[in-house]
Amino acid sequence: MLFAFAFPAIAPYGEVFTVLGSMEARWALPLGVLGLANLFAPSTSQVAALPSLSLWRASVADWATTTVTNLVPGGSVIGTGMTFRIYRSWGFPAAAVTRSILLTGMWDVLVKLIMPTIVLMWLLAEGEVPRAFWQAAAIGVLLLGVGLAFLRVLVSPAASHQGLARLLDWLPGTGEDWNHRLVEIRQDTRSLLAERAGRLTFWTLAGHLNVLVLLVVCVRAVGIEGSSLGLAAVATAFAFGRLITAIPVTPGGLGVMEAGLIGALAAVGDAPNALLVAAVFLFRAVTFAVPTVLGGPAILWLRASRALR
């Protein structure tokens, strides 16, 4: 519905395609380099969280699950299950796979929740900030507090786990001593973070920074100058656009991400609508369409190698 009615009302598709067709060739190289980096960036955090996992295997698994996440309703849950199944087929222990998926997901969400507050301070130093951004940032801070509290329960030896253990003991047929099992999970997680927290944080931040730079390049490539939309404004729009999709509403944030980015860019700058829509569509073509298409061959390769059935 958004692509059929909302976006054409903001800027006719004819104008948008004219803008995209008139881009200068000099932007092809930075777009290609950043797009290639974006294909591997999400996998680097998985490599950091799962010892002995190679970047190539992590990338193939990521491309396959990204396609499912971007195209299938409820794809985030299905993609997580696929990731678990693929890594288990490669011989990684179930506990290690679960821990890596949990930690990389938490680190990714925490960065999305922290970033709006940081960029708001940057934008405030350059001018006035729309009220809606402050309200969204406040919600992000509240969610960040919840996430940090959960992380504390996961890793802190002082945090109580007995209540959760008693709840899990009600599960029929498990035969697990959950009180003992949760202690083991916490100890293993603390050991992993003690060794790899810095690496995990670095690669998670690098992945987000790569996508931010890619958006800046897309904005400049369609002809939006810094006088109309400065770097702080683009970073703010990026942070809040990503915050909107922290909880998946549509597969891959399709439609929602585009609307959020266009609205945020329009709120912090004065560029023509056709240029804004063109920049966002170009950005999504590189970050959404390319990985989705690449996932097809990845799924076929995984099925042929019996890593995915």
C-alpha positions as CSV (number, residue, x, y, z in Angstrom):
1,M,0.0,0.0,0.0
2,L,2.8,2.4,0.8
3,F,4.5,1.8,-2.5
4,A,1.3,2.0,-4.4
5,F,-0.2,5.1,-2.9
6,A,1.9,6.8,-0.2
7,F,5.3,7.2,-1.9
8,P,3.9,8.3,-5.3
9,A,2.0,11.0,-3.4
10,I,5.2,12.2,-1.8
11,A,7.0,12.3,-5.2
12,P,5.9,10.8,-8.5
13,Y,7.9,7.8,-9.5
14,G,8.7,9.4,-12.9
15,E,10.6,12.2,-11.1
16,V,12.3,9.7,-8.8
17,F,13.5,7.5,-11.7
18,T,14.7,10.6,-13.5
19,V,16.8,11.6,-10.5
20,L,18.3,8.1,-10.3
21,G,19.0,8.0,-14.0
22,S,20.9,11.3,-13.9
23,M,23.4,10.2,-11.2
24,E,27.0,10.8,-12.0
25,A,29.2,7.8,-12.7
26,R,31.7,8.8,-10.0
27,W,29.4,7.5,-7.3
28,A,29.4,3.9,-8.7
29,L,32.7,3.0,-7.0
30,P,31.9,4.1,-3.4
31,L,28.4,2.6,-3.7
32,G,29.9,-0.7,-4.9
33,V,32.6,-0.8,-2.2
34,L,30.1,0.1,0.6
35,G,27.5,-2.4,-0.8
36,L,30.1,-5.2,-0.8
37,A,31.2,-4.4,2.7
38,N,27.5,-4.5,3.8
39,L,27.2,-8.0,2.5
40,F,29.9,-9.2,5.0
41,A,29.4,-6.7,7.9
42,P,26.6,-8.6,9.7
43,S,28.6,-11.8,9.6
44,T,31.6,-10.3,11.4
45,S,29.7,-10.0,14.7
46,Q,28.7,-13.7,14.4
47,V,32.3,-14.6,13.9
48,A,33.2,-12.6,17.0
49,A,30.5,-14.4,19.1
50,L,31.1,-17.9,17.8
51,P,34.7,-19.1,18.1
52,S,36.0,-21.2,15.1
53,L,33.2,-19.9,12.8
54,S,34.7,-18.6,9.4
55,L,33.6,-15.4,7.8
56,W,32.6,-17.2,4.6
57,R,30.3,-19.7,6.3
58,A,28.8,-17.0,8.5
59,S,28.2,-14.8,5.4
60,V,26.5,-17.7,3.4
61,A,24.3,-18.4,6.4
62,D,23.5,-14.7,6.8
63,W,22.6,-14.3,3.1
64,A,20.3,-17.3,3.1
65,T,18.5,-16.2,6.3
66,T,18.3,-12.6,5.2
67,T,16.3,-13.7,2.1
68,V,13.8,-15.5,4.3
69,T,13.6,-12.6,6.8
70,N,13.0,-10.1,4.0
71,L,10.4,-12.0,2.0
72,V,8.4,-14.2,4.5
73,P,6.0,-12.9,7.1
74,G,7.4,-13.7,10.5
75,G,10.7,-14.2,8.7
76,S,12.8,-13.0,11.6
77,V,11.8,-16.0,13.7
78,I,12.2,-18.4,10.8
79,G,15.6,-16.9,9.9
80,T,16.8,-17.4,13.5
81,G,15.7,-21.0,13.4
82,M,17.5,-21.5,10.1
83,T,20.7,-19.9,11.5
84,F,20.5,-22.4,14.4
85,R,20.0,-25.3,12.1
86,I,22.8,-24.4,9.8
87,Y,25.4,-23.8,12.5
88,R,24.4,-27.1,14.2
89,S,24.9,-29.0,10.9
90,W,28.4,-27.6,10.9
91,G,29.1,-29.2,14.3
92,F,28.8,-26.2,16.6
93,P,27.3,-27.1,20.0
94,A,23.7,-26.0,20.5
95,A,24.5,-23.9,23.6
96,A,27.3,-22.0,21.8
97,V,25.0,-21.3,18.8
98,T,22.2,-20.1,21.0
99,R,24.5,-17.9,22.9
100,S,26.0,-16.3,19.8
101,I,22.6,-15.6,18.3
102,L,21.4,-14.1,21.5
103,L,24.4,-11.9,22.1
104,T,24.7,-10.6,18.5
105,G,21.0,-9.8,18.4
106,M,21.3,-8.0,21.8
107,W,24.4,-6.0,20.7
108,D,22.6,-5.0,17.4
109,V,19.5,-3.8,19.2
110,L,21.5,-2.0,21.9
111,V,23.4,0.0,19.3
112,K,20.1,0.9,17.6
113,L,18.7,2.1,20.9
114,I,21.9,4.1,21.9
115,M,22.4,5.8,18.6
116,P,19.4,8.2,18.6
117,T,20.5,9.9,21.8
118,I,24.0,10.4,20.5
119,V,23.0,11.8,17.2
120,L,20.4,14.1,18.8
121,M,23.2,15.8,20.8
122,W,25.1,16.2,17.6
123,L,22.1,17.7,15.8
124,L,21.3,19.9,18.7
125,A,24.7,21.5,18.5
126,E,24.0,22.5,15.0
127,G,20.4,23.7,15.4
128,E,16.9,23.0,16.6
129,V,15.6,19.4,17.0
130,P,12.0,18.5,16.1
131,R,9.9,17.5,19.1
132,A,9.0,14.1,17.7
133,F,12.7,13.1,17.8
134,W,12.9,13.8,21.5
135,Q,9.9,11.7,22.2
136,A,11.3,8.8,20.1
137,A,14.6,9.1,21.9
138,A,12.9,8.9,25.3
139,I,11.2,5.7,24.2
140,G,14.5,4.4,23.0
141,V,16.1,5.1,26.4
142,L,13.4,3.2,28.2
143,L,13.9,0.2,25.9
144,L,17.6,0.5,26.4
145,G,17.1,0.3,30.1
146,V,15.1,-2.9,29.7
147,G,17.8,-4.4,27.4
148,L,20.6,-3.6,29.8
149,A,18.6,-5.1,32.7
150,F,18.1,-8.3,30.7
151,L,21.9,-8.4,29.9
152,R,22.7,-8.0,33.6
153,V,20.4,-10.9,34.5
154,L,22.2,-12.9,31.8
155,V,25.8,-12.3,32.9
156,S,25.8,-11.0,36.5
157,P,26.6,-13.6,39.2
158,A,24.6,-11.5,41.7
159,A,21.4,-11.6,39.6
160,S,18.8,-14.1,40.8
161,H,17.9,-16.9,38.4
162,Q,16.0,-19.1,40.8
163,G,12.6,-17.7,39.8
164,L,13.3,-18.4,36.1
165,A,14.6,-21.8,37.0
166,R,11.4,-22.7,38.9
167,L,9.3,-21.5,35.9
168,L,11.3,-23.7,33.4
169,D,11.0,-26.7,35.7
170,W,7.3,-26.7,34.9
171,L,8.1,-27.6,31.3
172,P,7.0,-31.2,30.7
173,G,9.4,-33.9,29.8
174,T,12.6,-31.8,29.9
175,G,14.3,-33.6,32.7
176,E,16.6,-30.6,33.1
177,D,18.0,-29.3,36.4
178,W,17.4,-25.7,35.2
179,N,18.9,-24.1,38.3
180,H,22.2,-25.8,37.5
181,R,21.8,-25.2,33.8
182,L,21.3,-21.5,34.1
183,V,24.4,-21.2,36.2
184,E,26.4,-22.9,33.5
185,I,24.9,-20.7,30.8
186,R,25.7,-17.6,32.7
187,Q,29.3,-18.7,33.4
188,D,29.8,-19.6,29.7
189,T,28.4,-16.2,28.6
190,R,30.6,-14.3,31.0
191,S,33.6,-16.2,29.8
192,L,32.8,-15.5,26.2
193,L,32.2,-11.8,26.9
194,A,35.4,-11.5,28.9
195,E,37.3,-12.7,25.9
196,R,35.4,-11.3,23.0
197,A,33.2,-8.4,24.2
198,G,35.5,-5.8,22.7
199,R,35.6,-7.6,19.3
200,L,31.9,-8.1,19.3
201,T,31.3,-4.4,20.1
202,F,33.8,-3.2,17.4
203,W,32.3,-5.3,14.6
204,T,28.7,-4.4,15.6
205,L,29.6,-0.7,15.5
206,A,31.5,-1.1,12.3
207,G,28.5,-2.7,10.6
208,H,26.2,0.2,11.7
209,L,28.7,2.8,10.7
210,N,29.1,1.2,7.2
211,V,25.4,1.4,6.7
212,L,25.3,5.0,7.9
213,V,28.1,6.0,5.5
214,L,26.2,4.2,2.7
215,L,23.1,6.3,3.4
216,V,25.2,9.5,3.3
217,V,26.7,8.5,-0.1
218,C,23.2,7.7,-1.5
219,V,22.0,11.2,-0.3
220,R,24.9,12.9,-2.0
221,A,24.8,10.7,-5.1
222,V,21.2,11.9,-6.0
223,G,22.3,15.6,-5.7
224,I,21.4,16.6,-2.1
225,E,24.0,19.1,-0.9
226,G,25.2,19.5,2.6
227,S,23.5,22.9,2.8
228,S,20.1,21.2,2.4
229,L,20.9,18.1,4.5
230,G,24.0,18.1,6.7
231,L,25.8,15.0,8.0
232,A,24.3,15.4,11.5
233,A,20.9,15.5,10.0
234,V,21.5,12.4,7.9
235,A,22.8,10.5,10.9
236,T,19.8,11.5,13.0
237,A,17.4,10.3,10.2
238,F,19.3,7.1,10.0
239,A,19.2,6.5,13.7
240,F,15.5,7.0,14.0
241,G,14.7,5.2,10.8
242,R,16.5,2.1,12.2
243,L,14.9,2.6,15.6
244,I,11.5,2.2,13.9
245,T,12.4,-1.2,12.7
246,A,14.0,-2.5,15.9
247,I,10.8,-4.4,16.3
248,P,9.9,-6.1,13.0
249,V,6.5,-5.1,11.7
250,T,6.9,-6.1,8.1
251,P,9.4,-8.6,6.5
252,G,12.8,-6.8,6.4
253,G,11.1,-3.6,7.4
254,L,9.8,-3.3,3.8
255,G,7.8,-0.1,3.5
256,V,8.2,0.9,7.1
257,M,11.9,1.6,6.8
258,E,11.5,3.6,3.6
259,A,8.7,5.6,5.1
260,G,10.6,6.2,8.3
261,L,13.8,7.3,6.5
262,I,11.9,9.6,4.1
263,G,9.9,11.2,6.9
264,A,13.0,11.7,9.1
265,L,15.1,13.2,6.3
266,A,12.3,15.5,5.5
267,A,11.9,16.6,9.1
268,V,15.6,17.6,9.5
269,G,16.3,19.0,6.1
270,D,14.8,21.0,3.2
271,A,15.7,18.9,0.2
272,P,13.1,18.3,-2.6
273,N,10.9,15.3,-2.0
274,A,11.9,13.6,-5.3
275,L,15.6,13.7,-4.2
276,L,14.7,12.3,-0.7
277,V,12.7,9.4,-2.1
278,A,15.4,8.6,-4.7
279,A,18.1,8.6,-2.0
280,V,16.1,6.2,0.2
281,F,15.2,3.9,-2.7
282,L,18.8,3.8,-3.8
283,F,19.9,3.0,-0.2
284,R,17.3,0.2,0.1
285,A,18.3,-1.3,-3.2
286,V,21.8,-1.8,-1.9
287,T,20.9,-2.8,1.6
288,F,17.7,-4.8,1.0
289,A,17.4,-5.9,-2.6
290,V,21.0,-7.0,-3.2
291,P,21.3,-9.3,-0.1
292,T,17.8,-10.7,-0.8
293,V,18.7,-11.7,-4.3
294,L,22.1,-13.1,-3.2
295,G,20.3,-15.3,-0.7
296,G,18.8,-17.5,-3.4
297,P,22.1,-19.1,-4.5
298,A,23.2,-19.3,-0.8
299,I,20.1,-21.4,0.0
300,L,20.8,-23.7,-2.9
301,W,24.4,-24.1,-1.9
302,L,23.4,-24.9,1.7
303,R,20.8,-27.4,0.6
304,A,23.3,-29.1,-1.7
305,S,25.8,-29.3,1.1
306,R,23.1,-30.7,3.4
307,A,23.6,-27.8,5.9
308,L,19.9,-26.8,5.2
309,R,17.1,-29.3,4.5
